[in-house]
Amino acid sequence: MGFLSWEPRNNSVSLSSGCTGTPDDHYEVYFGGEESEDEIRALLSVSDLLNCGRLVVLTSGEPVMLTKTEVFVENWSSLGPAAGICNVEVVLSEDGRYFMEFEDISFVLYSNFKIR
């Protein structure tokens, strides 16, 4: 398991680990609206995220959750801001290689890997 360290910076997350990309690698996709739930699920299911065995899910006011990647991808919309609970804030691969941040005001999902 790789070493992870992150710190909030202007409502975003900076991840330091053994990532192969540069800190400037960033992608974003809109996730608001019911029609996008299936689309995001489909996009995540063919993304590099699926190369990870498990994900660390960081939530606001809740314990950290460790889950299988497939379980998160299948249920992403019921866990996060898309469900209207604004619970999931950051998702990290267990090895620290990939991360996603859910921005609950503009409904944008930021990542360091290509989703779309």
OpenMM code with the backbone's topology and positions (N, CA, C; nanometers):
from openmm import Vec3, app, unit

residues = "MET GLY PHE LEU SER TRP GLU PRO ARG ASN ASN SER VAL SER LEU SER SER GLY CYS THR GLY THR PRO ASP ASP HIS TYR GLU VAL TYR PHE GLY GLY GLU GLU SER GLU ASP GLU ILE ARG ALA LEU LEU SER VAL SER ASP LEU LEU ASN CYS GLY ARG LEU VAL VAL LEU THR SER GLY GLU PRO VAL MET LEU THR LYS THR GLU VAL PHE VAL GLU ASN TRP SER SER LEU GLY PRO ALA ALA GLY ILE CYS ASN VAL GLU VAL VAL LEU SER GLU ASP GLY ARG TYR PHE MET GLU PHE GLU ASP ILE SER PHE VAL LEU TYR SER ASN PHE LYS ILE ARG".split()
positions = [
    Vec3(0.0843, -0.1162, 0.0000),
    Vec3(0.0000, 0.0000, 0.0000),
    Vec3(0.0896, 0.1235, 0.0000),
    Vec3(0.0604, 0.2213, -0.0861),
    Vec3(0.1392, 0.3421, -0.0976),
    Vec3(0.1094, 0.4408, 0.0128),
    Vec3(0.1977, 0.5366, 0.0292),
    Vec3(0.1797, 0.6414, 0.1278),
    Vec3(0.0914, 0.7502, 0.0698),
    Vec3(-0.0074, 0.7920, 0.1439),
    Vec3(-0.0986, 0.8970, 0.1000),
    Vec3(-0.0874, 1.0160, 0.1925),
    Vec3(-0.0876, 1.1334, 0.1352),
    Vec3(-0.1056, 1.2529, 0.2173),
    Vec3(-0.1856, 1.3509, 0.1346),
    Vec3(-0.2807, 1.4138, 0.1976),
    Vec3(-0.3612, 1.5130, 0.1267),
    Vec3(-0.3910, 1.6280, 0.2191),
    Vec3(-0.4126, 1.7426, 0.1581),
    Vec3(-0.4457, 1.8608, 0.2360),
    Vec3(-0.5449, 1.9441, 0.1584),
    Vec3(-0.6408, 2.0047, 0.2275),
    Vec3(-0.7367, 2.0898, 0.1572),
    Vec3(-0.6673, 2.2149, 0.1053),
    Vec3(-0.7033, 2.2548, -0.0144),
    Vec3(-0.6480, 2.3760, -0.0721),
    Vec3(-0.7562, 2.4379, -0.1594),
    Vec3(-0.8157, 2.5474, -0.1114),
    Vec3(-0.9229, 2.6144, -0.1848),
    Vec3(-1.0359, 2.5196, -0.2192),
    Vec3(-1.0850, 2.4458, -0.1210),
    Vec3(-1.1946, 2.3507, -0.1383),
    Vec3(-1.1620, 2.2399, -0.2368),
    Vec3(-1.0356, 2.2078, -0.2525),
    Vec3(-0.9977, 2.0958, -0.3371),
    Vec3(-0.8996, 2.0100, -0.2589),
    Vec3(-0.8604, 1.8997, -0.3166),
    Vec3(-0.7705, 1.8085, -0.2484),
    Vec3(-0.6433, 1.7933, -0.3288),
    Vec3(-0.5325, 1.8035, -0.2615),
    Vec3(-0.4038, 1.7814, -0.3239),
    Vec3(-0.3525, 1.6479, -0.2744),
    Vec3(-0.3230, 1.5579, -0.3644),
    Vec3(-0.2821, 1.4228, -0.3285),
    Vec3(-0.1367, 1.4042, -0.3626),
    Vec3(-0.0614, 1.3504, -0.2686),
    Vec3(0.0789, 1.3215, -0.2921),
    Vec3(0.1002, 1.1724, -0.2738),
    Vec3(0.1441, 1.1059, -0.3782),
    Vec3(0.1657, 0.9614, -0.3705),
    Vec3(0.2514, 0.9186, -0.4869),
    Vec3(0.2472, 0.7912, -0.5200),
    Vec3(0.3226, 0.7377, -0.6313),
    Vec3(0.2484, 0.7487, -0.7622),
    Vec3(0.1725, 0.8545, -0.7829),
    Vec3(0.0958, 0.8719, -0.9058),
    Vec3(0.1891, 0.8795, -1.0250),
    Vec3(0.1449, 0.8235, -1.1355),
    Vec3(0.2244, 0.8307, -1.2567),
    Vec3(0.2025, 0.9616, -1.3301),
    Vec3(0.0895, 1.0269, -1.3069),
    Vec3(0.0604, 1.1543, -1.3720),
    Vec3(0.1268, 1.2686, -1.2982),
    Vec3(0.1134, 1.3866, -1.3534),
    Vec3(0.1669, 1.5049, -1.2886),
    Vec3(0.0567, 1.5704, -1.2068),
    Vec3(0.0925, 1.6591, -1.1138),
    Vec3(-0.0114, 1.7277, -1.0363),
    Vec3(-0.1058, 1.8088, -1.1240),
    Vec3(-0.0632, 1.8411, -1.2450),
    Vec3(-0.1477, 1.9183, -1.3357),
    Vec3(-0.2484, 1.8322, -1.4109),
    Vec3(-0.2402, 1.6988, -1.3992),
    Vec3(-0.3375, 1.6109, -1.4643),
    Vec3(-0.4697, 1.6233, -1.3902),
    Vec3(-0.5679, 1.6827, -1.4554),
    Vec3(-0.6981, 1.6938, -1.3926),
    Vec3(-0.8066, 1.6920, -1.4994),
    Vec3(-0.9160, 1.6319, -1.4621),
    Vec3(-1.0304, 1.6179, -1.5510),
    Vec3(-1.1544, 1.6530, -1.4707),
    Vec3(-1.2594, 1.6912, -1.5400),
    Vec3(-1.3839, 1.7199, -1.4708),
    Vec3(-1.5012, 1.6789, -1.5581),
    Vec3(-1.6082, 1.6374, -1.4901),
    Vec3(-1.7300, 1.5974, -1.5588),
    Vec3(-1.8490, 1.6367, -1.4716),
    Vec3(-1.9544, 1.6854, -1.5344),
    Vec3(-2.0764, 1.7242, -1.4641),
    Vec3(-2.1524, 1.5971, -1.4237),
    Vec3(-2.2033, 1.5938, -1.2996),
    Vec3(-2.2735, 1.4727, -1.2560),
    Vec3(-2.4142, 1.5004, -1.2049),
    Vec3(-2.4683, 1.6169, -1.2285),
    Vec3(-2.6025, 1.6494, -1.1811),
    Vec3(-2.7102, 1.5967, -1.2742),
    Vec3(-2.8241, 1.5678, -1.2192),
    Vec3(-2.9382, 1.5230, -1.2991),
    Vec3(-2.9473, 1.3722, -1.3083),
    Vec3(-3.0686, 1.3212, -1.3071),
    Vec3(-3.0905, 1.1769, -1.3102),
    Vec3(-3.0350, 1.1121, -1.4357),
    Vec3(-3.0426, 1.1832, -1.5495),
    Vec3(-2.9958, 1.1240, -1.6738),
    Vec3(-2.8453, 1.0983, -1.6732),
    Vec3(-2.7708, 1.1717, -1.5905),
    Vec3(-2.6260, 1.1527, -1.5889),
    Vec3(-2.5819, 1.0392, -1.4975),
    Vec3(-2.6686, 0.9904, -1.4093),
    Vec3(-2.6287, 0.8845, -1.3162),
    Vec3(-2.5804, 0.7600, -1.3899),
    Vec3(-2.6591, 0.7132, -1.4852),
    Vec3(-2.6201, 0.5944, -1.5616),
    Vec3(-2.4986, 0.6221, -1.6482),
    Vec3(-2.4926, 0.7433, -1.7034),
    Vec3(-2.3793, 0.7794, -1.7884),
    Vec3(-2.2488, 0.7790, -1.7087),
    Vec3(-2.2495, 0.8396, -1.5899),
    Vec3(-2.1289, 0.8425, -1.5064),
    Vec3(-2.0924, 0.7009, -1.4637),
    Vec3(-2.1905, 0.6206, -1.4266),
    Vec3(-2.1648, 0.4807, -1.3888),
    Vec3(-2.0959, 0.4072, -1.5040),
    Vec3(-2.1475, 0.4253, -1.6254),
    Vec3(-2.0888, 0.3598, -1.7427),
    Vec3(-1.9471, 0.4102, -1.7686),
    Vec3(-1.9260, 0.5405, -1.7560),
    Vec3(-1.7929, 0.5967, -1.7782),
    Vec3(-1.6929, 0.5478, -1.6729),
    Vec3(-1.7335, 0.5455, -1.5458),
    Vec3(-1.6452, 0.4967, -1.4401),
    Vec3(-1.6120, 0.3491, -1.4584),
    Vec3(-1.7081, 0.2728, -1.5100),
    Vec3(-1.6872, 0.1283, -1.5240),
    Vec3(-1.5881, 0.0920, -1.6340),
    Vec3(-1.5527, 0.1875, -1.7191),
    Vec3(-1.4503, 0.1611, -1.8211),
    Vec3(-1.3286, 0.2521, -1.8032),
    Vec3(-1.3208, 0.3196, -1.6898),
    Vec3(-1.2087, 0.4100, -1.6634),
    Vec3(-1.0933, 0.3344, -1.5978),
    Vec3(-0.9805, 0.4037, -1.5836),
    Vec3(-0.8639, 0.3461, -1.5164),
    Vec3(-0.8912, 0.3133, -1.3705),
    Vec3(-0.9945, 0.3720, -1.3134),
    Vec3(-1.0301, 0.3461, -1.1735),
    Vec3(-1.0543, 0.1969, -1.1493),
    Vec3(-1.1035, 0.1269, -1.2513),
    Vec3(-1.1340, -0.0152, -1.2363),
    Vec3(-1.0092, -0.1010, -1.2194),
    Vec3(-0.8906, -0.0430, -1.2407),
    Vec3(-0.7660, -0.1154, -1.2169),
    Vec3(-0.7344, -0.1259, -1.0685),
    Vec3(-0.8111, -0.0553, -0.9861),
    Vec3(-0.7894, -0.0545, -0.8412),
    Vec3(-0.8772, -0.1602, -0.7767),
    Vec3(-0.8263, -0.2248, -0.6773),
    Vec3(-0.9057, -0.3242, -0.6065),
    Vec3(-1.0063, -0.2624, -0.5107),
    Vec3(-0.9595, -0.1640, -0.4339),
    Vec3(-1.0473, -0.1013, -0.3351),
    Vec3(-1.0264, 0.0491, -0.3343),
    Vec3(-1.1285, 0.1175, -0.2838),
    Vec3(-1.1265, 0.2633, -0.2762),
    Vec3(-1.1465, 0.3091, -0.1324),
    Vec3(-1.0807, 0.4178, -0.0972),
    Vec3(-1.0996, 0.4836, 0.0311),
    Vec3(-1.1961, 0.5988, 0.0054),
    Vec3(-1.3081, 0.5982, 0.0748),
    Vec3(-1.4109, 0.7006, 0.0568),
    Vec3(-1.4103, 0.7902, 0.1795),
    Vec3(-1.3800, 0.9175, 0.1577),
    Vec3(-1.3765, 1.0155, 0.2659),
    Vec3(-1.5052, 1.0954, 0.2617),
    Vec3(-1.5724, 1.1035, 0.3733),
    Vec3(-1.7016, 1.1699, 0.3790),
    Vec3(-1.6984, 1.2833, 0.4797),
    Vec3(-1.7970, 1.3681, 0.4731),
    Vec3(-1.8060, 1.4772, 0.5697),
    Vec3(-1.8839, 1.4294, 0.6915),
    Vec3(-1.8182, 1.4318, 0.8052),
    Vec3(-1.8849, 1.3971, 0.9292),
    Vec3(-1.9104, 1.2490, 0.9498),
    Vec3(-1.8551, 1.1644, 0.8650),
    Vec3(-1.8758, 1.0206, 0.8763),
    Vec3(-1.7402, 0.9513, 0.8814),
    Vec3(-1.7377, 0.8263, 0.9238),
    Vec3(-1.6116, 0.7519, 0.9218),
    Vec3(-1.5637, 0.7288, 0.7783),
    Vec3(-1.4354, 0.7057, 0.7650),
    Vec3(-1.3775, 0.6689, 0.6368),
    Vec3(-1.4283, 0.5299, 0.6007),
    Vec3(-1.4576, 0.5090, 0.4728),
    Vec3(-1.5098, 0.3805, 0.4278),
    Vec3(-1.4131, 0.3214, 0.3261),
    Vec3(-1.3872, 0.1931, 0.3349),
    Vec3(-1.3075, 0.1195, 0.2381),
    Vec3(-1.4025, 0.0257, 0.1659),
    Vec3(-1.4069, 0.0350, 0.0324),
    Vec3(-1.5020, -0.0453, -0.0432),
    Vec3(-1.4385, -0.0971, -0.1708),
    Vec3(-1.4911, -0.2056, -0.2227),
    Vec3(-1.4456, -0.2565, -0.3517),
    Vec3(-1.4812, -0.1548, -0.4586),
    Vec3(-1.3937, -0.1392, -0.5548),
    Vec3(-1.4149, -0.0419, -0.6611),
    Vec3(-1.5453, -0.0681, -0.7351),
    Vec3(-1.5739, -0.1935, -0.7658),
    Vec3(-1.6952, -0.2275, -0.8401),
    Vec3(-1.8208, -0.1869, -0.7628),
    Vec3(-1.8171, -0.2021, -0.6304),
    Vec3(-1.9314, -0.1655, -0.5468),
    Vec3(-1.9519, -0.0148, -0.5508),
    Vec3(-1.8432, 0.0616, -0.5408),
    Vec3(-1.8565, 0.2067, -0.5468),
    Vec3(-1.9100, 0.2502, -0.6824),
    Vec3(-1.8533, 0.1974, -0.7903),
    Vec3(-1.8970, 0.2373, -0.9247),
    Vec3(-2.0452, 0.2080, -0.9439),
    Vec3(-2.0900, 0.0930, -0.9011),
    Vec3(-2.2303, 0.0561, -0.9184),
    Vec3(-2.3231, 0.1441, -0.8360),
    Vec3(-2.2765, 0.1917, -0.7213),
    Vec3(-2.3620, 0.2659, -0.6280),
    Vec3(-2.3202, 0.4106, -0.6075),
    Vec3(-2.2379, 0.4652, -0.6951),
    Vec3(-2.1813, 0.5979, -0.6726),
    Vec3(-2.2883, 0.7037, -0.6485),
    Vec3(-2.3981, 0.6983, -0.7218),
    Vec3(-2.4971, 0.8051, -0.7120),
    Vec3(-2.5777, 0.8010, -0.5823),
    Vec3(-2.5833, 0.6857, -0.5179),
    Vec3(-2.6567, 0.6775, -0.3917),
    Vec3(-2.5670, 0.7121, -0.2728),
    Vec3(-2.4393, 0.7312, -0.2981),
    Vec3(-2.3454, 0.7618, -0.1904),
    Vec3(-2.3066, 0.9083, -0.1823),
    Vec3(-2.3227, 0.9830, -0.2883),
    Vec3(-2.2658, 1.1167, -0.2907),
    Vec3(-2.3628, 1.2276, -0.3164),
    Vec3(-2.3084, 1.3413, -0.3568),
    Vec3(-2.3894, 1.4599, -0.3801),
    Vec3(-2.5012, 1.4388, -0.4809),
    Vec3(-2.4851, 1.3466, -0.5732),
    Vec3(-2.5911, 1.3212, -0.6713),
    Vec3(-2.7179, 1.2715, -0.6034),
    Vec3(-2.7035, 1.2116, -0.4873),
    Vec3(-2.8191, 1.1617, -0.4122),
    Vec3(-2.8814, 1.2712, -0.3259),
    Vec3(-2.8191, 1.3878, -0.3259),
    Vec3(-2.8713, 1.4992, -0.2482),
    Vec3(-2.8283, 1.4976, -0.1028),
    Vec3(-2.7373, 1.4068, -0.0684),
    Vec3(-2.6928, 1.4009, 0.0706),
    Vec3(-2.5567, 1.4660, 0.0904),
    Vec3(-2.4886, 1.4971, -0.0181),
    Vec3(-2.3591, 1.5662, -0.0131),
    Vec3(-2.2669, 1.5018, 0.0896),
    Vec3(-2.2608, 1.3727, 0.0875),
    Vec3(-2.1870, 1.2980, 0.1871),
    Vec3(-2.0447, 1.2663, 0.1424),
    Vec3(-2.0295, 1.2081, 0.0261),
    Vec3(-1.8971, 1.1731, -0.0231),
    Vec3(-1.8292, 1.2986, -0.0750),
    Vec3(-1.7100, 1.3229, -0.0287),
    Vec3(-1.6351, 1.4385, -0.0750),
    Vec3(-1.5178, 1.3968, -0.1612),
    Vec3(-1.4424, 1.2954, -0.1170),
    Vec3(-1.3218, 1.2538, -0.1874),
    Vec3(-1.3168, 1.1016, -0.1910),
    Vec3(-1.2751, 1.0489, -0.3056),
    Vec3(-1.2560, 0.9049, -0.3216),
    Vec3(-1.1141, 0.8845, -0.3712),
    Vec3(-1.0391, 0.7985, -0.3024),
    Vec3(-0.9007, 0.7693, -0.3371),
    Vec3(-0.8853, 0.6205, -0.3633),
    Vec3(-0.8022, 0.5854, -0.4610),
    Vec3(-0.7687, 0.4436, -0.4744),
    Vec3(-0.6827, 0.4065, -0.3543),
    Vec3(-0.6915, 0.2829, -0.3140),
    Vec3(-0.6200, 0.2397, -0.1938),
    Vec3(-0.4693, 0.2624, -0.2061),
    Vec3(-0.4154, 0.2524, -0.3270),
    Vec3(-0.2726, 0.2733, -0.3470),
    Vec3(-0.2358, 0.4205, -0.3681),
    Vec3(-0.3363, 0.5091, -0.3702),
    Vec3(-0.3107, 0.6511, -0.3842),
    Vec3(-0.2880, 0.6979, -0.5271),
    Vec3(-0.3058, 0.6114, -0.6221),
    Vec3(-0.2782, 0.6470, -0.7616),
    Vec3(-0.3873, 0.7358, -0.8227),
    Vec3(-0.5126, 0.7134, -0.7856),
    Vec3(-0.6239, 0.7863, -0.8441),
    Vec3(-0.7050, 0.8561, -0.7358),
    Vec3(-0.7618, 0.9710, -0.7706),
    Vec3(-0.8536, 1.0360, -0.6773),
    Vec3(-0.9638, 1.1076, -0.7539),
    Vec3(-1.0758, 1.1228, -0.6847),
    Vec3(-1.1900, 1.1985, -0.7357),
    Vec3(-1.2392, 1.2879, -0.6239),
    Vec3(-1.2857, 1.4059, -0.6614),
    Vec3(-1.3465, 1.4967, -0.5642),
    Vec3(-1.4821, 1.5399, -0.6191),
    Vec3(-1.5845, 1.5276, -0.5366),
    Vec3(-1.7188, 1.5694, -0.5734),
    Vec3(-1.7416, 1.7102, -0.5224),
    Vec3(-1.7732, 1.8021, -0.6119),
    Vec3(-1.8026, 1.9404, -0.5764),
    Vec3(-1.9541, 1.9536, -0.5769),
    Vec3(-2.0123, 1.9699, -0.4603),
    Vec3(-2.1581, 1.9597, -0.4479),
    Vec3(-2.2346, 2.0871, -0.4817),
    Vec3(-2.1682, 2.1963, -0.5083),
    Vec3(-2.2386, 2.3186, -0.5464),
    Vec3(-2.2614, 2.3215, -0.6976),
    Vec3(-2.1559, 2.2943, -0.7732),
    Vec3(-2.1681, 2.2979, -0.9189),
    Vec3(-2.1897, 2.1595, -0.9794),
    Vec3(-2.1924, 2.0561, -0.8958),
    Vec3(-2.2094, 1.9177, -0.9402),
    Vec3(-2.1035, 1.8789, -1.0430),
    Vec3(-1.9788, 1.9082, -1.0096),
    Vec3(-1.8674, 1.8698, -1.0941),
    Vec3(-1.7849, 1.7660, -1.0199),
    Vec3(-1.7491, 1.6614, -1.0908),
    Vec3(-1.6617, 1.5560, -1.0393),
    Vec3(-1.5229, 1.5808, -1.0973),
    Vec3(-1.4272, 1.6085, -1.0098),
    Vec3(-1.2879, 1.6317, -1.0512),
    Vec3(-1.2098, 1.5027, -1.0302),
    Vec3(-1.1152, 1.4746, -1.1176),
    Vec3(-1.0331, 1.3547, -1.1012),
    Vec3(-0.8949, 1.3783, -1.1598),
    Vec3(-0.8023, 1.2900, -1.1272),
    Vec3(-0.6695, 1.2946, -1.1868),
    Vec3(-0.6547, 1.1866, -1.2943),
    Vec3(-0.7672, 1.1298, -1.3373),
    Vec3(-0.7687, 1.0329, -1.4469),
    Vec3(-0.8871, 1.0645, -1.5366),
    Vec3(-0.8762, 1.0230, -1.6604),
    Vec3(-0.9794, 1.0549, -1.7586),
    Vec3(-1.1058, 0.9739, -1.7307),
    Vec3(-1.2177, 1.0443, -1.7200),
    Vec3(-1.3473, 0.9799, -1.7034),
    Vec3(-1.4234, 0.9873, -1.8339),
    Vec3(-1.4170, 1.0970, -1.9011),
    Vec3(-1.4853, 1.1136, -2.0295),
    Vec3(-1.3856, 1.1465, -2.1348),
] * unit.nanometer
topology = app.Topology()
chain = topology.addChain("A")
for resn in residues:
    res = topology.addResidue(resn, chain)
    for name in ("N", "CA", "C"):
        topology.addAtom(name, app.Element.getBySymbol(name[0]), res)
